[in-house]
């Protein structure tokens, strides 16, 4: 009887080793597989994501304050040159906002990116509406000055009147030149925005592929571990 019991204990011991060892191998393979794609994805840590979101919020708040300031200047009929200068400041801040948006969005995971883009679209709509309204203002001012410049001095007018006419013509040309420069700056910003949107879409596709690859690699690791378990019994 004691001999039979010893034989039974001897047979059960290898089984415990078989149960424990594959589990260690299985877990080890999964961790190793997960760490490599995670490094390639370069997503935010939680602390980094929160900090970056705060910077995005500050950038948008700065732009929004400029929108309010410029609107007040237009309503108060301040000199167009001052409004134009403030608009150039706005364009610089807007380009910085786009840069931050691109840098922030490419490091988000799929879930966070989807939520963030909803907020970004609302902000972008607000900014584009403001820019369109301001462009309409500059266009109307240029049209008014152009009509004024067509009023040429008649015979008999004194030199002072003629001088004012010349000044009006030069002012109208300067206004049109400024409007063209602003239009070009707007188109450049739009071009850059489209480029960055395309890169974000590509980043989203790449992230999706990385997730699928991770899932496949994990399943392969699990299958290998199970195969090793069965090999122990053969």
C-alpha positions as CSV (number, residue, x, y, z in Angstrom):
1,X,0.0,0.0,0.0
2,X,2.8,2.5,0.9
3,X,4.6,1.7,-2.3
4,X,1.4,2.4,-4.3
5,X,1.0,5.8,-2.5
6,X,4.6,6.8,-3.2
7,X,4.0,6.0,-6.9
8,X,0.9,8.1,-6.9
9,X,2.8,11.1,-5.3
10,X,5.6,10.7,-7.8
11,X,3.1,10.9,-10.7
12,X,1.3,14.0,-9.4
13,X,4.5,16.0,-8.9
14,X,5.4,16.6,-12.6
15,X,1.8,17.7,-13.2
16,X,2.1,20.6,-10.8
17,X,5.3,21.7,-12.5
18,X,3.6,21.6,-15.9
19,X,0.7,23.7,-14.6
20,X,3.0,26.4,-13.1
21,X,5.7,26.7,-15.8
22,X,3.5,27.4,-18.9
23,X,1.6,30.1,-16.9
24,X,4.8,31.9,-16.2
25,X,5.8,31.6,-19.9
26,X,2.4,32.7,-21.1
27,X,2.4,35.8,-18.9
28,X,6.0,36.6,-19.8
29,X,5.2,36.5,-23.5
30,X,2.2,38.8,-23.2
31,X,4.1,41.4,-21.3
32,X,6.9,41.4,-23.7
33,X,4.6,41.6,-26.7
34,X,2.6,44.5,-25.1
35,X,5.7,46.6,-24.3
36,X,7.1,46.8,-27.8
37,X,4.0,48.2,-29.6
38,X,3.4,50.6,-26.7
39,X,6.8,52.0,-27.2
40,X,6.2,52.5,-30.9
41,X,2.8,54.2,-30.3
42,X,4.4,56.9,-28.1
43,X,1.1,57.7,-26.4
44,X,0.8,60.1,-23.5
45,X,1.1,59.1,-19.9
46,X,-1.9,60.3,-17.9
47,X,0.0,63.1,-16.4
48,X,1.4,64.1,-19.8
49,X,-2.0,64.1,-21.4
50,X,-3.5,66.3,-18.7
51,X,-0.6,68.8,-19.0
52,X,-0.9,68.9,-22.8
53,X,-4.7,69.5,-22.5
54,X,-4.1,72.4,-20.2
55,X,-1.7,74.0,-22.7
56,X,-4.3,73.5,-25.5
57,X,-6.9,75.2,-23.3
58,X,-4.5,78.2,-22.6
59,X,-3.7,78.5,-26.3
60,X,-7.4,78.6,-27.3
61,X,-8.3,81.0,-24.4
62,X,-5.6,83.4,-25.7
63,X,-7.0,83.2,-29.2
64,X,-10.5,83.8,-27.9
65,X,-9.4,86.9,-26.0
66,X,-7.9,88.3,-29.1
67,X,-11.1,87.6,-31.0
68,X,-13.0,89.7,-28.4
69,X,-10.4,92.5,-28.4
70,X,-10.5,92.7,-32.2
71,X,-14.3,92.7,-32.3
72,X,-14.3,95.6,-29.8
73,X,-11.8,97.5,-32.0
74,X,-14.0,97.0,-35.1
75,X,-17.2,98.1,-33.3
76,X,-15.4,101.2,-32.0
77,X,-14.2,102.0,-35.5
78,X,-10.5,102.2,-34.5
79,X,-8.0,102.8,-37.3
80,X,-7.8,99.9,-39.7
81,X,-4.0,99.7,-39.4
82,X,-4.3,98.9,-35.7
83,X,-6.9,96.3,-36.3
84,X,-4.7,94.7,-39.0
85,X,-1.8,94.6,-36.6
86,X,-3.9,92.9,-34.0
87,X,-5.1,90.5,-36.7
88,X,-1.5,89.6,-37.5
89,X,-1.0,88.8,-33.8
90,X,-4.1,86.6,-34.0
91,X,-2.8,84.7,-37.0
92,X,0.5,84.0,-35.2
93,X,-1.4,82.7,-32.2
94,X,-3.7,80.6,-34.5
95,X,-0.6,78.9,-36.1
96,X,0.7,78.1,-32.6
97,X,-2.7,76.7,-31.7
98,X,-2.6,74.4,-34.8
99,X,0.9,73.3,-33.9
100,X,-0.1,72.4,-30.4
101,X,-3.2,70.6,-31.8
102,X,-1.1,68.4,-34.1
103,X,1.4,67.6,-31.4
104,X,-1.3,66.8,-28.9
105,X,-3.6,64.7,-31.1
106,X,-0.9,62.4,-32.5
107,X,0.0,61.2,-29.0
108,X,-3.5,60.3,-27.9
109,X,-4.9,56.8,-27.9
110,X,-7.9,55.9,-30.0
111,X,-10.5,56.6,-27.3
112,X,-9.0,59.9,-26.1
113,X,-8.5,61.1,-29.6
114,X,-12.1,60.6,-30.5
115,X,-13.3,62.6,-27.5
116,X,-10.6,65.3,-28.1
117,X,-11.5,65.9,-31.7
118,X,-15.1,66.7,-30.8
119,X,-13.8,69.6,-28.6
120,X,-11.3,70.6,-31.3
121,X,-14.0,70.8,-34.0
122,X,-16.1,73.1,-31.9
123,X,-13.1,75.4,-31.2
124,X,-12.1,75.4,-34.9
125,X,-15.6,76.3,-36.0
126,X,-15.6,79.3,-33.6
127,X,-12.2,80.5,-34.9
128,X,-13.1,80.0,-38.5
129,X,-16.4,82.0,-38.1
130,X,-14.5,84.8,-36.5
131,X,-11.8,84.9,-39.2
132,X,-14.5,84.9,-41.9
133,X,-16.3,87.8,-40.3
134,X,-13.1,89.8,-40.0
135,X,-12.2,89.1,-43.6
136,X,-15.6,90.4,-44.7
137,X,-14.8,93.6,-42.7
138,X,-11.5,94.1,-44.4
139,X,-13.1,93.5,-47.8
140,X,-15.8,96.0,-47.2
141,X,-13.2,98.6,-46.1
142,X,-11.1,98.0,-49.2
143,X,-14.2,98.4,-51.4
144,X,-15.1,101.7,-49.8
145,X,-11.6,103.1,-50.3
146,X,-11.5,101.8,-53.8
147,X,-14.7,103.7,-54.6
148,X,-13.2,106.8,-53.0
149,X,-10.0,106.6,-55.1
150,X,-12.0,106.7,-58.3
151,X,-13.1,110.3,-57.5
152,X,-10.3,112.1,-59.5
153,X,-9.6,115.8,-58.9
154,X,-11.4,118.1,-61.3
155,X,-9.9,121.3,-63.0
156,X,-9.8,124.3,-60.7
157,X,-9.2,122.3,-57.5
158,X,-6.4,123.7,-55.4
159,X,-3.2,121.7,-54.6
160,X,-4.4,120.8,-51.2
161,X,-7.5,119.1,-52.6
162,X,-5.4,117.3,-55.2
163,X,-3.0,116.2,-52.5
164,X,-5.8,114.7,-50.5
165,X,-6.9,112.8,-53.7
166,X,-3.4,111.4,-54.1
167,X,-3.3,110.4,-50.4
168,X,-6.6,108.7,-50.8
169,X,-5.4,106.7,-53.9
170,X,-2.2,105.6,-52.1
171,X,-4.2,104.7,-49.0
172,X,-6.6,102.5,-51.1
173,X,-3.6,100.8,-52.8
174,X,-2.1,100.1,-49.4
175,X,-5.4,98.7,-48.1
176,X,-5.7,96.4,-51.1
177,X,-2.2,95.2,-50.6
178,X,-2.8,94.5,-46.9
179,X,-6.0,92.6,-47.8
180,X,-4.1,90.5,-50.3
181,X,-1.4,89.8,-47.7
182,X,-4.1,88.8,-45.2
183,X,-5.8,86.6,-47.7
184,X,-2.5,84.8,-48.5
185,X,-1.8,84.3,-44.8
186,X,-5.2,82.8,-44.4
187,X,-4.7,80.4,-47.3
188,X,-1.3,79.4,-45.9
189,X,-2.9,78.7,-42.5
190,X,-5.7,76.7,-44.2
191,X,-3.1,74.7,-46.2
192,X,-1.1,73.9,-43.1
193,X,-4.3,72.9,-41.2
194,X,-5.3,70.5,-44.0
195,X,-1.9,69.0,-44.0
196,X,-2.0,68.4,-40.3
197,X,-5.5,67.0,-40.4
198,X,-4.3,64.5,-43.0
199,X,-1.3,63.5,-40.8
200,X,-3.7,63.0,-37.9
201,X,-5.9,60.7,-39.9
202,X,-2.8,58.7,-40.9
203,X,-1.8,58.5,-37.3
204,X,-5.2,57.2,-36.3
205,X,-4.9,54.5,-39.0
206,X,-1.4,53.6,-37.8
207,X,-2.7,53.4,-34.2
208,X,-5.5,51.1,-35.2
209,X,-3.1,48.8,-37.0
210,X,-0.8,48.7,-34.0
211,X,-3.7,47.6,-31.8
212,X,-4.7,44.9,-34.2
213,X,-1.1,43.7,-34.4
214,X,-0.9,43.6,-30.6
215,X,-4.0,41.5,-30.4
216,X,-2.6,39.1,-33.0
217,X,0.8,38.8,-31.2
218,X,-0.9,38.2,-27.9
219,X,-3.0,35.4,-29.4
220,X,0.1,33.9,-30.9
221,X,1.9,34.0,-27.6
222,X,-1.0,32.3,-25.9
223,X,-1.2,29.7,-28.5
224,X,2.5,28.9,-28.2
225,X,2.2,28.7,-24.4
226,X,-0.7,26.2,-24.7
227,X,1.3,24.2,-27.3
228,X,4.2,23.9,-24.8
229,X,1.7,22.6,-22.2
230,X,0.5,19.9,-24.5
231,X,4.1,19.0,-25.4
232,X,4.8,18.3,-21.7
233,X,2.1,15.6,-21.7
234,X,3.4,13.8,-24.7
